[in-house]
Amino acid sequence: MGAHPPTTKTVPTTGEPGGGPGSQPQDGLQAGLKNRHLSMIAIGGVIGAGLFVGSGAGISAAGPGILLSYALTGLLVVLVMRMLGEMAAASPTSGSFSAYADRALGRWAGFTIGWLYWFFWSVVLAVEATAAAAILTGWVPAVPQWAWALLVMIVLTGTNLISVGSFGEFEFWFAGIKVVAIVVFIAVGALAIFGLPPGGDPVGVTNLTGHGGFLPNGPGAILSGMLLVVFSFMGSEIVTLAASESPNPVQAVRKAVNSVIWRIAIFYIGSIAVIVTLLPWNDPAVVKSPYVAVLKSLDIPYAGTVMDVVVLTAVLSCLNSGLYTASRMAFSLGERGDAPKAFKKVNKGGVPAVAIWASVAFGFIATIFSYTSKDTIFQFLLNSSGAVALFVWLVICFSQLRMRRVIERDTPERLTVRMWLYPWLTYATIGMIVFVIGYMFYDPDGREQMILSVVAAVVVLAIGLVLDRRRPRDRDAAEAPGTGALK
């Protein structure tokens, strides 16, 4: 699938599909997301269930040095989001980075990264449904776990099918609970660190420098920690997809991109700092469930139940967002001719119903495998989608390198968000991502995941190349709505 010839480039202008402030989404999608929805999606999008559940593994691997792992990964996300925000503010579209890759690098790139991203979030549906079911079964053992997983999927599918506004409302409250929980956790932890109630004496830096030092497992553990936390940040880019269904997408994108630094600093680095400061990093309770361990150490009543509620909310939020994200990517692929045409059809509520059902169907199948073939088929699905985040970030970088020149030349007034120190910081970000990918091949724990993810990417790319050869040659001249190809 060759790149579009680098001659006359076109970026949609205000009033065209995917255009400027006040423009309506293309092809029937409704601008049903309110500003408060977008704001909370942007804030809560970086708080996934992985932060509450998976952070213990990172702390175990790197000790207090996990703070450097989160800081470096957070820096990477900030830079990538800045690049994505630059393109999204210039041309909001439901396909986000996949549409920009189609435009800047060629249809092979848009097709491949779009389907890989859809695959990733469809697998996430199964992961989150299973996790939610496990918590709910603990509360109501009489209902089998598979039934809870089915019920959760049905309810959130229904909310996504009604309207984008219903998705936004659910996500507003889910994300709100996550944000409040993290803020309260940090506030209570900070009081305890300084010796104020509910803590006792000030803890100082004993847990940061004792127990083997700040880097008890050596500097290399920082990189190992990065591999464990990098995928926790997947979801930051969702707001650039959702913005296209809001009344003022450019403003929403600009606001989300400008706030990503403090969001990561507070929610991730802030909460992890509280954990490794208050408790020894090698405490078995920290490895098992770090947030519960902190609350129990402060004698917070019903700490386990409180965190179960918060984790369940985070899981449902991730499932809700995952279904929305997968369906909108499928919609965009259908709109560009890279998926069945039915995917771009919308129902009376202005949502792509067929794309939603297709994503849910794959999620249902994966959920079944999570119970029947957990260590074989389901593990394969997890591993083969595991490195998609890194592939997405890499494609965003390369797309921005070309799109920036196009926007500066053709529609400079649309460059309302700018990548810092372009192009040198973009090159540096590419180098960082390539280094992490290379380290995954080197690291025994990450090697299988990276190899299977590369295999999945190659298979999708090969399918895309075959399909492209069978398309009429005049397809590139017939612009799909909102894609604005470079010609």
N, C-alpha and C positions, 0 to 999 in steps of 0.2 A: 504494500500500500504506500505509494510514493507521497512525499510531501507536496503541498500545493506550490506551484512555481512562485519564486520570490520576486514577483514584479509588482503589479498594482495591488495593494492591500486594502481591505475594507473592514472597518469596524462600525457596528450599528450606531446611529446617532439617535438623539432623543426623539422619541415618538415611534421608533422602530421597535420590533420585538427585542426584548432584553435591553431596552434603552435606558434613558436617564430617569431622574426623579419624576415620580408620578406616572411612569409608564406602567401599563398593565402586562402581566405575564402573557406569554404567547400561547396560542392554540388552546384556549379554554381554561387553563389554570387560573384559579381565582386569587386575587390579592386579599386573602382572608386572614393573614397573620398580622396582628396588631404590633405596635412598637414594644409594648410590654412583653409580648410573646418572644419577639426577636431578642430583646435585651436579656431575658432569662435563659433562652436557648444558648445565647453566646456565653453567658456566665456559667450556666450549668453544664454546657457541652464539654468542658474540660474535667468535670468531676464524674468519673465512671466508677462502676463497681470494682474495677481493678485497683483503684486507690485504696478502698476500704479492705479488700480481700487479699489482693496480690502484693501489696507493699511489704508484707512480712518476709516474702522470699528475697526481695531486694535488700532489705535490712540485714538478713542473714548472710547474704553474699558479700556485702561491702561494709557492714558495720555502720558507724556514724558517717563514713565516707559516702554513703548512699545519697547524702545531701548534694555532693558534687555530681553524682550521676543524674539526679533530678535537675540540677542547675544546668548541666550541659545539654541534656535532652530538652529541657524547657527552652534554652537558647535556640536550639535547632528548630523547635516548633514556632517560636516567635519569628524567626527569619523566614521560614516557609510560609507562615500565615501572612507576613508582610507582602511577600511576592504574590500570593494568591489574592490578597486584598487589593493589590494594585490592578490586577486583571479584572477582578469581580466588580470593583467600583467603576471601571471603565466600561464594562459590558456585563451586567448581571444576567445570568441564565441558569436554568434548572440543572444543566449538565456540569456547571462549574468547571473544575480543572480538566475534566474529560473533553468538554467542548473546546476549551482553550488549547488542549493538546492537539485536537483535531485540526484546529485552525493554524497553530504555529508549527507543528512538527509533521503533520500528515495524518490521514485517516487511520493508519495502522496504530498510531499512538493513542488516539481518542478511543478507538474500538477496544484496544487491549486493556488500557487502564480503566475504562468504563466498566467492562465486564468483570475484571478482577475486583474492582471496588464493590460491584453488585454481589459478587460471590462472597467477599469478605463479610459484608453486612448480613447476607442471608444465613451464613454460618453463625454469625453472632446471635441471630434470632433464636437458634436452637440452644446456644450456650446460655443465654439469659433466661429463656423459658424454663430450662432445666434447673438453673440456679434459683429462680423464683419458686418453682415447684418444691424444691428441697426445703426452703424456709417455711412455706405454707403447710407442707406435710408435717413439719415439726410442731406446728401449732394445732393442726387438725389431722391427726394420724388416721382417722377413719376414712378420709378421702385418699385414694391412691395417688402417688406422685405423678403418674402419667396424666391423670385426670386434671390435676392442677395445671400442668403444663399446657394441656389442651384448652382449658378455660381461659388462662392468661392470654394465649395467642388469639382466641376468638374475640375476647373483649377489646384488645388493642387493635385487632384488625377492623372491628366495627367502628371504632373511633376514627381510624384513618380513612375509612370508606365514606363516612358521613360528610366531612368537609375538612379542609386544611385548618379551619378555625378550631374544630374539635381536637385535632392533633395538637395545635398550639396551646389550647387551654389545659389539656392533660399535661403537656410538657412544662407549662408554666408552673403548675403546682408541684409536679415531680421535682423539677429543678429547684424550686423554691425551698422545698424540704431539705434537699441536699446542701444547698448554700447555707441555710440557717444552721444545720447540723455541724458543718465544718467551722463556721464562724464561732458558734458556741464552744465547740471542742477546743479551738485555738485560744479563745478567751479564758476558759477554765484552766487549760494547760499553762498558759502564761502566768496566771495568778499563782498556780502551784509552784512554778519554777522560781518565782520571787518570794516564796514562803508565805503567801497569803492564802486564806481559806479558798478552796477546800484542801489545800496542801498543808505541810508542816513547815520545817525549816527550809531555807533556800537550798536548792540542789547544786547550784554552781555548774561547773563544767566537768564534774567527776565522771559522768556517764559518757561524755564526749571524748575524753582523753584517757580514761582508765579502760580496763578490760581489753588490753592489747593495743590501746592507742586509737587515734582517729581513723587510721587505715589498718585495722588489725590483720587483714588478709592481703595487704600489699596494694600498691597503686593500680595494678592490673585489675583489681576487684571493682574499680570505678567503671571500667568498660563492661565488665560482666554485669554490673548493676544496671548500666544503660540498656543492655539487651533485655533485661527483665522489666524495665519501666517504660521503654520506648513506645510500646503498644498501648499503654494506659492513656496516652495523649491522642490516640485516634478518636476523632469525633470533633476536634476543634474546628474542622473545615465545614461542618454541617451548616453553620450559619450562612455560608456563602451560597449554599443550595437553597436554603429556606428564604433568603432575602429576596429571591426572584418572585416570591409569592406574597410580598408585602407592598404597601402603597408607595414606599420610598426606599427602594433597594439600595441605592447608592449610599444614602445616609446610614442605613443599617449596617452595611459592610464596613464603612469607614469607622463607625463607632465600635464595632466588634474587634476590628484589627487594632485599633488604638488601645483597647483595654486588655488585650491578650497578655501583656507583660505582667500587669498587677494580678490578673486572675491566676496565672501560673505561680507567681511568687507567693501569693497568699494561700491559695487552696492546696497546692502540692508541697512546695518547699516549707511553707509555714507550718502545716500540720505535721509533716514528717519531722521537722526540727523539734516540735513539742515532744514527739514520741521518743526520739533518740536522746533528748536531753533529760527527760524524766525517768526513763528506764534503761537498764543495761541492754545493749543491742543483742546480746546472746541469751537473754532471758527466753526460755522456751515459750512463754505466753506471748511474747512479742512476735516471735516467728509465726505462731499459730494465728493470732488475731491481734495486731498491734493496737488498734483503737479500743477494743474491748479491754485489753491489758491495762491501758492507761486509765480508763474510767474505773476499773476495778481497784487499781492501786490508789485511787483518790476516794475510794469508798462511795462511789456514785451508785445509788440503789438501782437494781434492775439493769445494770450496764449491758449485759448480754442481750436482753430483750430490746433495749433501746437501739443497740447497733443492728439487731436483726431487722427492725423497722426501717432504719436508715438504709441498710444494704438492700432490702427488698425494694425500697423506693428507687434507689440507684439502678437496680436491675430492671425494674419496670420502665424507668426513664430511658435506659439504654435500648430496651426492646422497642419501645415506642419510637424513639429516634431512628433506630436501625431499620424498622419497617418503612418509615417515611423516607429515609435516605436511599434505601435500596430501590424503592418504587420510583423515586424521582430520577435516579440514575437510569433505570430501565426506561422511563418515559423519554428521557433525553436521547437515549440510544435509539429508541423507536422513531423519534422525531428526525434523527439524522440518517435513518435508513440502515442502522447497524443492529437492529433488533426487529422482531415482528411488528408490522404496522399497527397491530391492535394495541401495542403498548402505549402509543401516543394518544389513544382515545380517552376522553374524560367523561364522567357521568354528570348528572344534573347538578351535583354538588361541586363540580369543577375539579375533581380529583381523578387521577389516572387509575381507574378501578382494575383494569386488566393487569397493569403493571404491579399493583398491590397484591392481587391474587397470585400472580406468578411468583412473587417474592415470598409470600406466605407459604405457597405450596412447597417450594424448595426448603423453607425453614421447617415445615412440618416433617418432611422426609428426613432432614438432618436430625430433628428432635427424636424421631423414631430410632434412628441409628445410635443416638446417644444412650438409649436404653438397651437396644438389642446387640449393637456391635461397638461398644464404647472404646475398646482397645484396638480396634482394627479400622473399620470404615470411618467412624467418627473422628478418631485420632488422625487419620489421613486428611480429612477435611480441615481439621484445625491446623495441622502443620502446613498444608499446601496453601492456606490463606494467611499464614502467620506473618509473612514479611511484606504483605501488600502495602502496609503503611509506608515503609521505606521506598517502595516503588512509586507510590503516589507522590511522595515528597520530591523524589528525584525528577519525575515528569513535570511537576509544578516548576521546579527550578529551570529546567531546559525550556519550558514554554515561556516563562517570564523573560528569559534572555532575548527571545525573538519578538515577543509581543511588545516589550517596552519600546523597541525601535519603531515598531509599526505605529503605536499610539502617539509617540512623540512626533512622528512625521505627518500622520494623517489627521488625528484629532487630539492635539495636545491639551485642549481644554478639559478633556476627560481624565487627565492624569491627576486626580484629586488625592490619591494615595500613592506615595512613591517608595520604592525599595531603597533603603539606605546604601550609600556608597556603591551604587550600580556602576559597572557590572561586577566589581571585585568581591563584594560580599556575597553575591550570588555564586560566583566561582568557589569561594571559600565554603559555602554551604554545601555545594555539590561534593567538594572534597571530603567534608565531614560525613555526609551520608554514604559515600562510596567506602570510606574507612570503616564505618559501622557494618556495612554489608560484608566487607572483607573479613572483619573480625568475627562475624557470625559463621563464616565458612571455617575459620580457625578454631572457634570455641566449640568444644564437644557437645555442649547442651544446645547450641544454636544451629549446628551444622545441618542436621536432618531437616529442620524447619526451613532453612534457607534453600537447601537443595530442592525440596519438594515445591516450595514457592516459585523457584526459578522454572522448574518443570511445568508447573501450572501456567506460568506466564508465557512460556514458549509455545505451549499447546494453544492457548487463546490467540496468540499472535499468528500462529500458523493458520488457524481457522479464519482469522480476519484477512490474511493475505489471499487465501483461496477464494473467499467470498468476494473480495475486491476484484479479483481477476474475472469473475463471472458477471460483474455489474456492467451495465452499459457505460461506455466511456464518457458519455455526456452527463453522467451523474454529478461530477464535480462542478459543472456549470450551473446545475440546478441547486441553489442554496437552500438548505433546510432552514426553517424559521429559527432565527436567533443564533445561528452558528457563525455568520460573518466570516467566511473562509478567506484566507490570504491568497490573493491571486497575483 
